[in-house]
Amino acid sequence: MLRVVNVENGAVQGLPAADPRIASFKGIPFAAPPVGDNRWRAPQPAQDWEGVRQAYAFAPVPMQVRQEIDENNIYTREWAVEPDIAMSEDCLYLNVWTPAKHADEKLPVFVWYFGGGLQVGHTAEMEFDGERIARRGIVVVTVSYRLNAFGFLCHPEITAEAPEAPANFGHLDQQAATRWVKRNIAAFGGDPDNLTIGGQSAGGGSVMNQLASPQNEGLFQRAIVQSGVFTQLYPGSGTPKFLRDLASAEQDGVRFFEALGASSLAEARKLDAAYVRDKYLASHAFWGTVIDGRFNVGDAFDLFLQNKRRPVPVLFGHTSSEFFSVPEVDTLDELKALAADLFGDDAGTFLSLCGAHSDGLDDAVKKASASGIEYAIRVAGRANAETGAHLPLYYYNFDADIPGWDNPGTFHSVDLWFFFETLAKCWRPFVGKHYDLARQMCQYWANFIRSGDPNGQDLTGEDLPRWETYTPEAPFGMRFADKAELASERPDELMAFLVRQYFKKNPLHSYSNE
């Protein structure tokens, strides 16, 4: 087994994982600490070290709100189980799990970006243990990146200092880590030319941004976007948009420096990190991706539809009860007015689908409810075909029965336990069917990471249920419930109508085939 590995800055020593056939390396620096003059700067090269560095433990998590365990908050109850976890601005480290016995095995590689709204999250969350995926012949890498004010602040002085990288430091950290993987992963038995990036929630949104960045040509061969692609269904509803333009983001930064009491970038860089974090939290800001014309050249979803993205296979999906959008109206007359505004001559069809002519307002609004993620994926699936991209696109809907006293449904992020196959770390009373489903999901993901096709054999030796690509003619996806099964039913009438309306408003001739 590989236990000591030479990377570009020195030697690192790992430990046996729970399964000693897997080696784990934790806390490897991929960039210099983003502190002092490196605060609000693109990641800089890591320094060399002498001797063998012990890569035995996760590095401190990025600066963020310190979450406390709250039995009334499903997310802290599920994952924030170590409220005193070490936290530092010095956070640019990655972790590797490898099953390789030798450095020349050229195993497929999976690079994971965690979620958390670009505000919170870290690689030490217990569901992100890469061992089970690694047991399927994959080298797994989880990467840390800067968040909130540290990762996404802009300011005119920053732009003047580094016009080539004025923003999106958190995304640049992800990019730098992925480039480090490409340069170094062969030493861990990985194939730098067979690399898949993946993420969930804001990590999935980060994958979308990496897909759409013109800076990433040739960096990766596949992508997995879990609950990370969104577009608005109804005005005022759905998930918040992170995207800002550079000029307005710079003005946010000017106001933030005033709140910090800093008169210059140099002064702001000298302030204590906890003070900067607390001022950001007190401002109730929610900063994320910025259109800077360098890393980011526009809305990643729009660019995907225009086929202005890395030409690689993509696996998309969501849970069955997350991010549903409904019309925000108080009367049936308001619903009718909204329908007329959104759908014009087709408003009557929408109102009929919602039962607005015969049902009360509450029932009509309920019937109009639809998943914003499913909507975005189905729009992307049609554009993938009709712009001439015709790249493999796989779609799933996670619809498993989730046990627990809180009767949570398929809440946002619960699928993480399954495809990482880390159910045994969770407090929930999972039983055999859940472990069987997790085994299947983990195998599908490993197959996709290996070849761009999730199909193949289960660990039982049986063929997994066939997962077909998503096309407008066969708009099917894999439904993960008590077991994996290809859901051959078409989208319901409302969803099909909404997708048609999207393309009626956004004609395909406006898309590029570049």
N, C-alpha and C positions, 0 to 999 in steps of 0.2 A: 504494500500500500504506500501511496505517497504521503509522507509525513513532513518532509522538509523540501521546500520548493524555492528556487531562485527566481525572483521577479526583477524588474528593471532597477529597483532601488536597493535591493539586498535580498537576503534569505529570510523566509518565514517558516515557522514550524507550526503545524496543526495538531489536532488531537483526533483520536478515534471518535466517531459519532456513537449514538446508542448502539447502532449496528457497526461493529468495528471494521466491516468491509468498506465503510464510507469514512473518508477523512473530512474534517471540518476545519476551516481556517476563518477566524473571526477578527474583525478590527484591523484589516489591512488598509493603510492609507493609499488613496488613489490621487490625492492632490494635497497641496500645502494647507495648513490650517487657515481657514478664511477669517482671520482675526487681524486686528490692527489695520495696517495699510491694505490688507487683502479683504477687509469687510466691504461688501458691495462692489466686488470685482470678480470678473470671470475666474474660475478655478485655475490656480497656478501649479506648476509641477511640484510633486512631492520631493522632499529631500532624501538623499541616500542615508542609510544607517549602517553601523558596523555590527558585525556578528550576526547571530540568528535572532530574529524578532519573534517572540512568542505570540502567536495569533490564537489565543485561547479564549478570549471573551469579547463580547460585543463592545464597541466603543460607546461613549456617551451619546444619548439621543440628541437631535437638533433642538435648538431653543424653541420653546412653545409653551402654551399654558400648561401648568402642572395639573393634571387631571386627578381628581380624588374619587375613590370608589363610592358610587352612589347606587344603591339597590333600585332606585327609581329610574335610572338611566341605563338603557339596555347596552349602550356602547361601553361605558365604564365598567358595567357589570360583566360584560363579555370579555374585554381585553385589557382594561387599565387596572391590572391586578397587582402592579408594583408601583404605587404612587410615589415612592422615593427613588425611582430610577435615576441614575446619573444623567445629567443634562449639561451640554456645553455648546458654545459656538464652534468649537473645534470638533466637527462632526463628519468630515468627508472621508468616510471609511466604507469598505465593502466586506462581504462575507462570502465564502466559497464552500460548497459541498461537492466533493468529487468521488466517484467510485473507481477512478482510474488506478491501476497498479503501476503504470509506467507513463511517462510524459508523452509518448508517441502514439497514444491511442486515438486521437482525433474524435472525441466524443462530441455530440451536439451540446450546445450551450444555451442556457436560459438565463436572461438578465431581468430581474424583477424590480419594479418601482412601486413602493407602497402608496396607499391612499390616505386620505385625511383632509381633503379640501384644500390642499397646499398650505394648511395652517397647522396641522398636528400629524402625528404618526411617526413610526420608526421601524427599523429592521428587526429589533429585538422582540417585537410582538410575537407571542408564542405560536400563533398559527402559521408564521412564515418560516417554519423549520423546513429546510430544503432536503432533508434526508430521504423522505419517501419518494420524491421525484428522482433524486439521485440514484436510488436503488434500481431504477428503470434505465440506467445507462446514460443519464444526463448530468452534465456539470451545471450546478445551480449557483447563481450569483445574486445576492440581494444588495442593493445600493442605497446609501443614505444621501440626502440632499437638503439644502437649506430651505426653510419654510418662512411663511408670513413676511414680516418686515425684513428679515435677513435674506430671504430668497427673492423678493419681488418688489422691493423699493426702487423707485427711480428718482432722479434729481438732475437738474441741468448741469451741475458740476460733474456728476458721474458721466453724463453723455459727453461733455467736453473733454474729460480725461480719457475716455475709452469709447469713441464713437463706433468702434467695431464690435463692442459688446456692452451696450449701455443698460441692459435689462435682462430679466429672466434668469437670474443667477441660479435659482433652483433647477430649472431645466438644463442650464449649461452644466451643472453638477452631474445630472443624469447622463448627459452627453459625454462628459469627460470620463465618467466611470465606465461607460460602454466602450469608449475608445481605449481606456486602460485594459479592459477585458480583451479587446481585439488584439492588443499588443502583447498581453501576458498570459492569456488563458491556455496557450499550448503547453506551458510549464505544468499545468494542472491536469493535463491529458485531454484538454478541450480543443475543438476545431474552431479557429477564429473566423473561418469562412462558412460556418454553419451556426449562426447566432440568431436567437429569437428574443425580442424584447416583449415584456408583458407587464400589465398593471391593472389595478382595479380602482374604481371610483376616480378620484383625482389622479391616481397612478395610471388608470386607463386613459384619462384625458391627457396625461403627459405622453403616453404612447402615441396618441393622435397627433400631438404637437411634434414629437420626434419624427413621425411618419411624414408630416407636412413640411418639415424644415429643409430648405435647400442645402443646408450644410452637411446633411447626413448621407450623402450618396455612398452606397456600398458598405454602410456601417453594419447593417443587419439584414437577414434574409426572410424573416417572418415577424408577425406581430400578433399579440393577444390583447384585446380590449374588453375588459369586464366591467359592465355598468359604468362606462366611461365616455359614451358618445351620446350627446343630447342635442335636441333642437326644440324650439318652442312650438307647442301645439295651439295654445290659446293665449291671448295677450294677458300678461300679468301672472301667468301660472307657470309651473314647472320649476326647474332648478335654477339657482342663480348663475349668471354669466360671470366668469372670471375676467374675460377679455377686456383690456383697456388699450387706448392708443397711447403712444409715448408722450405726447404733449400733455394730456390730462394726467397721466401717471406722474410726470415730472412735477406738476403742480401739487399733486397729493404729497409728493416728497418735500416740496418747499414748506407746505403747511406742517408736515410732520417734524421737520427740523425746527420750526418755531416752537412746537410743543415740547421738543427735547431741550430747548434752550441753546441750540447749537447754531452758530452764525456761519459755519462753513462745513464742508465735507470733512476736512481734517479734524475739526472739533468733534463732529459726530462719530468719527471712527475711534475716538479715544474714550467714548462713553462706555460705561459698564454694560455688558450684554443683557443682564437681567433688567437694568433700568430701561434699555431700549425696548425689550420685550414688553415690559409692564406698561410703558407709554403707548405702545401699539395696541395692546389689549384694551386699555382705557379709552382709546379712540373709536373702538368698535369697527375698525376698518376690516376689510376682507379682500386683501390684495392677491392677485394671481397673475396669469399670463398677460404679457404686454406685446402689442404689435410694434416691434422695434425695427422692422425692415432688415434685420440681420438673421437672428435665429428664427424669429417668427415673422412671416410676411402676410398673415391674415388668419381668419377664423379657420381652424384646422378641419372642422366638419365641412365647411364650404369648399375648401381646397380639395378634400377627399372626393367630394361629389364632382368636382371639375377634373378629376384625375391628375391633380397636381400634388402628387405624393409619391413616396417610395413605392415602386411597383412590386409589392411582395404580397403573398397570401396573408389573409387576416381572419382571425377567429373572434367573433363578436358574441356578446350575450348579456343576460341580466337575470335578476330574480323575478318571480312572478308577481310580487306585490310592492315593488319599489317605484317611486317617482311617477305616480299617476297624476295626470293633469285634468282639471275640470274647468268649464267656463265659470268665470267669476262674475255672476249676475245675481240680481235679487228678485227679478220678476220674469215671467214668461215673455213679456214684451221686450225686456232687455236681451233675453236669449235670442229672440227673433231678430232684433236689431244687430246683435253680434254676428249671427249667421249671415245676414245680408251683407254685412261689411266684409266678412271673411270669404264667403263663398259665392256672392253675387247671385247669378241665375240658378245656382245649384243649392241655394239656401234651403229650399223646400225639401230636397232630398235629405240634407243633414237633419232638419227638424223631424222628418218622418222616422229616420233611423233612431232618433232620440225619444220618439214617442211624444214629442212636444204638443202634437195636435190633440192627444187624448189623455195623456198623463199629467200629473201636477208637476210643478217646477222641480221639486226634489228628485222625483223619479227621472225626469228628463236630464237633469244635470248628472245624475248617477250613470245613466245610460251613455252620456257623452264622455264619461271618464275613459281615459286611455293612457297606456304607458308611453311616456315620452321617449324612453330608450328604444322600445320596440319600434316606435314610429321612425326614429332616426335610422335604425338599422335597416328597416324595410325601404326607406328612401335611399340609403346608401347602396342596398342591393340592386335596386332598379338602375341607379346611376352607374354602378359598376358595369352593368351590361350595356346600357344605352349610350354611354360615352365611348364604348369600344375598349374599355380597360380589360374586361373579361378575366380578371384575376380571381383565383379561388377565394371564396368568402364562405365561412361556416358560421352558423347561427345556433345559439342554444337559449333555452328558457329553463331556469332552475326553479322547480316547482315541488320540492320535496316537503314532506311533513316534518316540521321541526318540533321536537319535544321540549318540554319545560313548563314550570308552573306559570310562566308569563304568557303562554300561548302566543308566541311572537309572529307566527306566519313566516314567510320567506323574506325576512327583513334585509335591508341593504347590508351587504358584506357577509351574510351568513354562508354563502357559497365558498368563502375562503377556507373554511375548515375542511371542505370536501376535496377540492382539487389539489390542495397541498397534502391531503390525506392525514390531517392532524387531529381528527376527532377525539382521540384519546386524551388530548390536552384540555378539552373543553369540559365544563361542569355539567353540560346537558346530558340527560340519560339516553344517549344514542344506543340503538340496538342493532341487531344483525343486518337488517335491510339498509341502514344508513352506512355501515361499514362496507357493504357490498357496493353501494352507489359510489362512495368515495373512492374505492378501488378502481371502479370503471372510469370515473372522471379523471383520476390521476393518470390512468393509462392513456385515455384519449389525449390529454394535454401532452404527455410525453411523446406520443406518436406524432402529434402536430409539430412539436418542437424539433423532432428528429427529421421530419421529411416534408412538412407542410400539408400533410394528410392525416387526420386523426384516426383513421381506420386501421384495424389490425387485430391482433389477438389480445385477449384479456390474460391476466396472470394465471388464470385457470386453464389456459390452453385452448379455450373456445374463442371463436371469432366474436368480437364486439358487435353489437347491433350496428348496421350500416348507417353512416352519417354522410348524407349527400351534401354537395355544395348548394348554396342558396342562389337561386336564379328567379327572375320575374315569372318564368313559366312554371317553376316548381319552388314556390316561396316557403320552403319547409325548413324546420330546424330540429335539433335534438331536444327533447323534453326530458329533463332529469327529475324524476319523481321517485316512486318506489324503486324504479330501475330506469335504465337509459332506454329510450324508445324514440324513433324518428316520428315527429308529429307531422303527419301528412295532411292534416286539415289546413286549408288556406286561412289567411287572416280573416277575422270577422268583417262583416259588411262595413261597419264604421271605420275600422282601420284601413280597409281597402279604399274607401271613399277619401279618407284624409290623405293617403299617399297620392292618389290621383290628383287631388287638389293641389298638393305641393308642386307637382310638375306642371300643372296648369298655370300656376303663378310664376314658376321658374322654368321657362321653356328650355329644353335640352340644347337648343341651338345656341344658347348663351354659354354653354359649357365648352371647355377646351378639351381637345383630344391629345394634347401634348403629353 
